[in-house]
Amino acid sequence: MRTFWIALLGLGLAATGAQAADLQAGKAAFEKYTCASCHGADAKTPMLPEYPILAGQHADYLAHALTSYQRGQAGAPASANVRKNAIMGAMAAQLSAADIENISAWLAAQPSPLAVRR
């Protein structure tokens, strides 16, 4: 039981030490990198049906996807953690780690048809 409380305290300290995402910076980066040109200004009305709805997705999923596109653009061999797409690879290669965190958090905070309604 003591180990449980120590682990819980450690997780709490790690969470408070982590810098929170900046939603306004995420919105600004979404606009700066012209994400809306494919995914729509609201991130839920993509220009083509093949393009995914980004609004309302989980932030960790979006961050993983963007990082995977970066790995693919960098020439990493194909794996579950590498996405190869010429357009998204080039777009993601421009992003810093902070951009990815902020954009992902902003997109996750947007209203979306992906939400579960009760």
Secondary structure, 3 states (H helix, E strand, C coil): CHHHHHHHHHHHHHHHHCCCCCHHHHHHHHHHCCCHHHHCCCCCCCCCCCCCCCCCCCHHHHHHHHHHHHHHHCCCCCCCCCCCCHHHHHHHHCCCHHHHHHHHHHHHCCCCCCCCCC
